[in-house]
Amino acid sequence: MKINRRRLLSLLGTSPALLAGSVVETEAKTKSVRSGTGSDVKFTAVSPKGTPPAVQLYSMAPRLDTLDGKTIYLVDTGFFGGGLLLQEMQGWFQQNMPMVKTIFRKKAGGWAADDPPLWAEIKAKGNAAIMAIGH
């Protein structure tokens, strides 16, 4: 007896693509029609979803009462158009809130790369940071 895998998965209500990550093993005894002998059939499927890591929660940073006299870092991560947006924001702050000091910085590396010297500078000299990460 030949097993149609697509039909079997549709009867189970599962897409074949969903079973491409987690290992699932099913053993079925079938009899060969020609020889009459038994054989073991083993199916292995994996799910592309995988198992996500546990989420670690962090509390929000404390909020500032006012921006007057504060220093805000505008950090460009290299996302297309992010630096231009931040420079426009810097101009807005200069025109509309001159008591706020803004410092524009381009982060080293890609958007996900760490930049410890920049983080240390922001922590030592800044009161807040706005990052242009994209989307």
C-alpha positions as CSV (number, residue, x, y, z in Angstrom):
1,M,0.0,0.0,0.0
2,K,1.5,3.3,-1.1
3,I,0.9,6.3,1.2
4,N,0.3,9.7,-0.4
5,R,2.1,12.1,2.0
6,R,0.2,15.2,0.8
7,R,-3.1,13.5,1.3
8,L,-2.1,12.2,4.8
9,L,-1.0,15.7,5.9
10,S,-4.2,17.3,4.5
11,L,-6.2,14.8,6.5
12,L,-4.3,15.9,9.6
13,G,-5.0,19.5,8.7
14,T,-1.4,20.4,8.4
15,S,0.6,22.0,5.6
16,P,3.7,20.0,4.6
17,A,5.7,23.3,4.9
18,L,4.8,23.5,8.6
19,L,6.2,20.1,9.4
20,A,9.7,21.0,8.1
21,G,11.3,22.0,11.5
22,S,10.4,20.0,14.7
23,V,11.2,16.3,14.3
24,V,8.1,14.1,14.3
25,E,8.5,10.4,13.8
26,T,5.7,8.0,12.9
27,E,6.1,4.3,12.4
28,A,3.6,2.3,10.5
29,K,3.5,-1.4,9.7
30,T,2.5,-2.0,6.1
31,K,2.4,-5.2,4.1
32,S,4.0,-5.3,0.7
33,V,1.3,-6.3,-1.8
34,R,3.8,-8.3,-4.0
35,S,5.8,-10.2,-1.4
36,G,3.4,-10.3,1.5
37,T,6.2,-9.4,3.9
38,G,5.9,-6.6,6.5
39,S,8.1,-3.6,6.5
40,D,8.6,-0.6,8.8
41,V,7.9,2.9,7.3
42,K,9.3,5.9,9.1
43,F,8.4,9.5,8.5
44,T,10.4,12.4,9.7
45,A,9.1,16.0,9.4
46,V,10.6,19.3,10.6
47,S,8.9,22.6,11.3
48,P,10.5,25.9,10.0
49,K,8.9,27.7,13.0
50,G,11.3,26.1,15.5
51,T,11.2,26.9,19.2
52,P,11.6,30.6,20.0
53,P,13.9,31.5,22.9
54,A,12.3,32.7,26.2
55,V,11.5,36.4,26.3
56,Q,13.3,38.5,28.9
57,L,11.3,41.5,29.9
58,Y,12.9,44.8,30.7
59,S,11.3,47.8,32.3
60,M,11.0,51.1,30.4
61,A,13.6,53.8,30.8
62,P,12.6,56.6,33.2
63,R,11.0,59.5,31.4
64,L,12.3,63.1,31.4
65,D,10.1,65.8,33.0
66,T,11.2,68.3,30.4
67,L,13.6,68.6,27.5
68,D,14.8,72.1,28.4
69,G,18.5,72.0,29.0
70,K,18.8,68.4,28.1
71,T,21.1,66.7,25.5
72,I,19.5,64.3,23.0
73,Y,21.6,62.1,20.8
74,L,20.2,61.4,17.3
75,V,21.7,58.1,16.3
76,D,21.8,57.0,12.6
77,T,22.0,53.2,12.3
78,G,22.6,53.3,8.5
79,F,19.1,52.5,7.5
80,F,18.3,54.2,4.1
81,G,17.0,57.7,4.8
82,G,17.4,57.5,8.6
83,G,20.3,60.0,8.8
84,L,18.4,62.5,6.6
85,L,15.3,62.2,8.9
86,L,17.4,62.7,12.0
87,Q,19.1,65.8,10.5
88,E,15.7,67.2,9.8
89,M,14.7,66.5,13.4
90,Q,17.9,68.3,14.6
91,G,17.0,71.3,12.5
92,W,13.4,71.3,14.0
93,F,14.8,71.2,17.6
94,Q,17.2,74.1,16.8
95,Q,14.3,76.2,15.4
96,N,11.5,75.2,17.8
97,M,13.3,74.1,21.1
98,P,16.6,76.0,21.2
99,M,17.1,75.0,24.8
100,V,17.5,71.4,23.8
101,K,21.0,70.3,22.7
102,T,21.0,67.7,19.9
103,I,24.1,65.7,18.9
104,F,24.0,63.7,15.6
105,R,26.0,60.4,15.6
106,K,26.4,57.6,13.0
107,K,26.5,54.2,14.7
108,A,29.4,51.9,13.7
109,G,28.5,48.7,11.9
110,G,25.1,47.6,10.8
111,W,21.8,48.3,12.7
112,A,22.1,45.1,14.8
113,A,25.9,45.5,15.6
114,D,27.0,46.7,19.0
115,D,28.8,50.1,19.3
116,P,30.1,50.2,23.0
117,P,32.0,53.5,22.6
118,L,28.9,55.3,21.3
119,W,26.7,53.8,24.1
120,A,29.2,54.9,26.7
121,E,29.3,58.5,25.2
122,I,25.5,58.7,25.3
123,K,25.3,57.3,28.8
124,A,28.0,59.8,30.0
125,K,26.9,63.0,28.2
126,G,23.3,62.5,27.0
127,N,19.9,62.5,28.6
128,A,18.0,60.7,25.8
129,A,18.6,59.1,22.4
130,I,16.5,58.8,19.3
131,M,17.6,56.0,16.9
132,A,16.6,55.7,13.2
133,I,16.3,52.0,13.0
134,G,14.0,51.8,10.0
135,H,10.5,50.6,9.1
